[in-house]
Amino acid sequence: MPHHPAMTRRGILKAGAAVLATSIVKPSFAAGEPLKIGLIIPLTGPFASTGKQIEAACRLYMRRNGDTVGGRKVELIVKDDTGVAPETTKRLAQELVVQDKVNALAGFGLTPLALAAAPIATQSKTPMIVMAAATSIITSKSPYIVRSGFTLPQVTWPIAEWAPKNKIKSAVTIVTDYAPGIDAEKTFVSRFKAAGGNVLESLRVPLRNPDYAPFLQRAKDAKPDALFVFVPSGEGSALMKQFNDRGLKQAGIRMIGTGDVVDDDLLESMGEVAVGVVTSFHYSAAHDSPENKAYVDAFMKANHVRPNFHSVGGYDGMHLIYEAFRKAGANADGDKIVEAMKGMKWTSPRGPMTIDAATRDPIQTVYIRRVEMVDGKPWSIEFAKFENVKDPGV
Ligand code: PHB
């Protein structure tokens, strides 16, 4: 009978030590444990529509693609950070990492909230998928941030180039006075001027409790060909109402902007006043592709509202997480997951999508769209496009 080491006392001790060592170095995410995604979004307050769109899209992704990856059940842990309260977002990110031991953080409805959570991602080496916040600098704040939405400079410059070629020679800019608004203003002003346009005035409206009326009156008095606007999603209806009430449209002043102002979540309720607004953006619920038709149908069936651009940020963010864990292995650590996300390419409901390996920002098509009535309802209809657009920075 061969002498088996496990039969000796030393052998038994050695075997015991090996078991012990294995249990110490064992990754905290053993096979079979759920793969946890901590989703931090505003579900109450003025930006609740952002959170509702993102959560609905994440749940739709899981329904359409299954709720397991590499044998691990995917668990979504949803936290409401209530809107613009960076300290709350940071605390929630910390709790999700330390107590829930999430494998990825995701969501982030506004720039100040993404910036507040960035150090937590870095310290804990947790991948952080920014689905909504869109200021250019965000991905530079942590090597663990990957963005699935868009950046403001990326979606702003195409309309600045389009406008002077389409009878818009002068403009007044109105943006919300915080980082993404400043990104939009700077990008529009420099690109519009370079393309031969003249900026008459640049106005900034407060983020909290904005009153658009005095700004729109001032813009009207300047008599520009067009008003360039950026407001964060959720604000479009209030701005559009004042644009109408102040008679800017009637005075022949056109509205152009990034697509945030004609957010698909609100567009239907804006009605006629939005017709003719031209914007550049990466997503319209009216995007004509089989992937988008299936997406919009499924989303509307489940939620009874149109999906907006934040929803595709959420949907594609889930795709990134699923595919990265598939590619790197279901028990891979944060560094390997971020590596796996770099350079990833797929067809999204919005069109072709790539994660820039250098910046971890999306490279995507930006469309020029005009609001038109189709079957009695306003939609942003795409009519021109700029392909493979990267974040140009500001
Ligand atoms: C942002 O805070 O980065 C943000 C929020 C909503 C938008 C765009 C940007 O529509």
Residues whose N, C-alpha, C, O or C-beta is under 5 A from the ligand:
A	BS01	PHB	G109 L110 T111 A132 A133 A134 T135 P180 V231 P232 S233 D260
